[in-house]
């Protein structure tokens, strides 16, 4: 039976451990501020060992490990930071991103659902849940890894392997469309927006794809997801990651521009910058004036629409 004295001693030890953890955590943040990530990680590991109940320490340790590419340990630290409710939202977000990258869509979805159950309108959770759903839809479940490898091999087939005219091949090469996967992630509007790409080449490519049960743009959401992820990686550690979750309604766009974005299901800045000019211009009544308006708004945030490699 625990005596009152034991309880007092235990409480005192817990206080000392918490104080020691805070000292190591503070030292870690100071080292991180001057660019010494390795030293910061070492201090935060000491803080976590001193006080295994401090969720914030585990989150910060997970974040720094994530920055230096130590993903296994980062996932473990994020999970530990979420053990005691309420789980830190940023830890759940970062955990879901790492799990999605690994193809662990079930656990990624579970982490995001924890956020949406209490905050159904959380913009970043909604954005990343959309990414997870898109990733899941790209996976063929019939025969596990075998079918996934088969599908990936098909997408990696060079477009030069298909019977296309010299003009069509030249245009695709100039647009840096090298594989079947690249082609499926390109829309009809994007092809037609490219200089010297004519109607005959478009018909030729569409017929080639149709013969294989494929169509232009069917992998466009994959391209959008990749663009969002690329920009997120570029912003990582800058403190501006949350900017991508900003609703486009905050941009105060004209009615015409807003309607076009609604038709494309563009809800956030992250969604918007994942699209190209050609995709926006492909929407009825979206003209050069609306395009200039959108681009000007993005410049205010240091952002731009996605560009196809030329």
NORWO-V406659 format. One record per pair of residues at least 4 apart in sequence whose C-alpha atoms are under 8 Angstrom apart, sorted by the first residue. I is the first residue (numbers start at 0). J is the second residue. If there is no record, write none. Layout:
I & J
I & J
//
This chain:
1 & 5
1 & 6
2 & 6
3 & 7
4 & 8
5 & 9
6 & 10
7 & 11
8 & 12
9 & 13
10 & 14
11 & 15
12 & 16
13 & 17
13 & 50
14 & 18
15 & 19
16 & 20
16 & 49
16 & 50
17 & 21
17 & 49
17 & 50
18 & 22
19 & 23
19 & 46
19 & 49
19 & 50
20 & 24
20 & 45
20 & 46
20 & 47
20 & 48
20 & 49
20 & 50
21 & 25
21 & 46
22 & 26
22 & 46
23 & 27
23 & 42
23 & 43
23 & 45
23 & 46
24 & 28
24 & 42
24 & 43
24 & 46
24 & 56
25 & 29
26 & 30
26 & 39
26 & 42
27 & 31
27 & 38
27 & 39
27 & 40
27 & 41
27 & 42
27 & 43
28 & 32
28 & 39
29 & 33
29 & 39
30 & 34
30 & 35
30 & 36
30 & 38
30 & 39
31 & 35
31 & 36
31 & 38
31 & 39
35 & 39
36 & 40
36 & 63
36 & 67
37 & 41
38 & 42
39 & 43
40 & 44
40 & 60
40 & 63
40 & 64
41 & 45
42 & 46
43 & 47
43 & 56
43 & 57
43 & 59
43 & 60
44 & 48
44 & 60
45 & 49
46 & 50
46 & 56
47 & 51
47 & 53
47 & 56
47 & 57
53 & 57
53 & 80
54 & 58
54 & 79
54 & 80
54 & 81
54 & 82
54 & 83
54 & 87
55 & 59
55 & 80
56 & 60
56 & 80
57 & 61
57 & 76
57 & 77
57 & 79
57 & 80
58 & 62
58 & 76
58 & 77
58 & 80
58 & 87
58 & 90
59 & 63
60 & 64
60 & 73
60 & 76
61 & 65
61 & 72
61 & 73
61 & 74
61 & 75
61 & 76
61 & 77
62 & 66
62 & 73
62 & 77
62 & 93
63 & 67
63 & 73
64 & 68
64 & 69
64 & 70
64 & 72
64 & 73
65 & 69
65 & 70
65 & 73
66 & 235
66 & 236
69 & 73
70 & 74
70 & 97
71 & 75
72 & 76
73 & 77
74 & 78
74 & 94
74 & 97
74 & 98
75 & 79
76 & 80
77 & 81
77 & 90
77 & 91
77 & 93
77 & 94
78 & 82
78 & 90
78 & 94
80 & 86
80 & 87
80 & 90
81 & 85
81 & 86
81 & 87
81 & 90
81 & 91
82 & 86
86 & 90
86 & 91
87 & 91
88 & 92
88 & 114
89 & 93
90 & 94
91 & 95
91 & 110
91 & 111
91 & 113
91 & 114
92 & 96
92 & 110
92 & 111
92 & 123
92 & 124
92 & 127
93 & 97
94 & 98
94 & 107
94 & 110
95 & 99
95 & 106
95 & 107
95 & 108
95 & 110
95 & 111
95 & 127
96 & 100
96 & 107
96 & 127
97 & 101
97 & 107
98 & 102
98 & 103
98 & 104
98 & 106
98 & 107
99 & 103
99 & 104
99 & 107
99 & 131
99 & 134
103 & 107
104 & 108
104 & 131
104 & 134
104 & 135
105 & 109
106 & 110
107 & 111
107 & 131
108 & 112
108 & 128
108 & 131
109 & 113
110 & 114
111 & 115
111 & 124
111 & 127
111 & 128
112 & 116
113 & 117
114 & 118
114 & 119
114 & 121
114 & 124
115 & 119
115 & 120
115 & 121
115 & 124
115 & 125
120 & 125
121 & 125
122 & 126
122 & 244
122 & 245
122 & 246
122 & 267
123 & 127
123 & 241
123 & 243
123 & 244
124 & 128
125 & 129
126 & 130
126 & 244
126 & 267
126 & 269
127 & 131
128 & 132
129 & 133
130 & 134
130 & 224
131 & 135
132 & 136
133 & 137
133 & 220
133 & 221
133 & 224
134 & 138
134 & 221
138 & 147
139 & 143
139 & 146
139 & 147
139 & 150
140 & 146
141 & 146
142 & 146
143 & 147
144 & 148
145 & 149
146 & 150
147 & 151
148 & 152
149 & 153
150 & 154
151 & 155
152 & 156
153 & 179
153 & 180
154 & 178
154 & 179
154 & 180
154 & 181
155 & 178
155 & 179
155 & 180
156 & 160
156 & 178
156 & 179
156 & 180
157 & 161
157 & 177
157 & 178
157 & 179
158 & 168
158 & 176
158 & 177
158 & 178
158 & 179
159 & 163
159 & 168
159 & 177
161 & 207
162 & 207
163 & 167
163 & 168
163 & 203
163 & 204
164 & 168
164 & 200
165 & 169
166 & 170
166 & 200
167 & 171
167 & 196
167 & 200
167 & 204
168 & 172
169 & 173
170 & 174
170 & 195
170 & 196
171 & 175
171 & 176
171 & 177
172 & 176
172 & 177
173 & 309
174 & 193
174 & 307
174 & 308
174 & 309
175 & 307
175 & 308
175 & 309
176 & 181
176 & 182
177 & 181
177 & 182
178 & 182
179 & 183
180 & 184
180 & 218
181 & 185
182 & 215
182 & 216
183 & 213
183 & 214
183 & 215
183 & 216
183 & 217
183 & 218
183 & 219
184 & 215
184 & 216
184 & 217
184 & 218
184 & 219
184 & 220
184 & 221
184 & 222
185 & 189
185 & 190
185 & 215
185 & 216
185 & 218
185 & 219
186 & 190
186 & 215
186 & 216
186 & 219
186 & 278
187 & 191
187 & 201
187 & 215
187 & 216
188 & 192
188 & 277
188 & 278
188 & 280
188 & 281
189 & 193
189 & 275
189 & 277
189 & 278
190 & 196
190 & 201
191 & 196
191 & 197
191 & 198
191 & 201
192 & 196
192 & 277
196 & 200
196 & 201
197 & 201
198 & 202
199 & 203
200 & 204
201 & 205
202 & 206
203 & 207
204 & 208
205 & 209
205 & 214
205 & 215
206 & 210
207 & 211
208 & 212
208 & 213
208 & 214
208 & 215
209 & 213
209 & 214
213 & 217
218 & 222
219 & 223
220 & 224
221 & 225
222 & 226
222 & 273
223 & 227
223 & 270
223 & 273
223 & 274
224 & 228
224 & 273
225 & 229
226 & 230
226 & 272
226 & 273
226 & 305
227 & 231
227 & 269
227 & 270
227 & 272
227 & 273
228 & 232
229 & 233
230 & 234
231 & 235
231 & 240
231 & 243
234 & 238
234 & 239
234 & 240
235 & 239
235 & 240
236 & 240
239 & 243
241 & 245
242 & 268
243 & 267
243 & 268
243 & 269
243 & 270
244 & 267
244 & 268
244 & 269
245 & 249
245 & 267
245 & 268
245 & 269
246 & 250
246 & 266
246 & 267
246 & 268
247 & 251
247 & 265
247 & 266
247 & 267
247 & 268
247 & 271
248 & 252
248 & 257
248 & 266
250 & 296
252 & 256
252 & 257
252 & 292
252 & 293
253 & 257
253 & 289
254 & 258
255 & 259
255 & 284
255 & 285
255 & 289
256 & 260
256 & 285
256 & 289
256 & 290
256 & 293
257 & 261
258 & 262
259 & 263
259 & 279
259 & 282
259 & 283
259 & 284
259 & 285
260 & 264
260 & 265
260 & 266
260 & 271
260 & 279
261 & 265
261 & 266
262 & 282
265 & 270
265 & 271
266 & 270
266 & 271
267 & 271
268 & 272
269 & 273
270 & 274
271 & 304
272 & 302
272 & 303
272 & 304
272 & 305
273 & 304
273 & 305
274 & 278
274 & 279
274 & 304
274 & 305
275 & 279
275 & 304
275 & 305
275 & 306
275 & 307
276 & 280
276 & 290
276 & 304
276 & 305
276 & 306
277 & 281
278 & 282
279 & 285
279 & 290
280 & 285
280 & 286
280 & 287
280 & 290
281 & 285
285 & 289
285 & 290
286 & 290
287 & 291
288 & 292
289 & 293
290 & 294
291 & 295
292 & 296
293 & 297
294 & 298
294 & 303
294 & 304
295 & 299
296 & 300
297 & 301
297 & 302
297 & 303
297 & 304
298 & 302
298 & 303
//
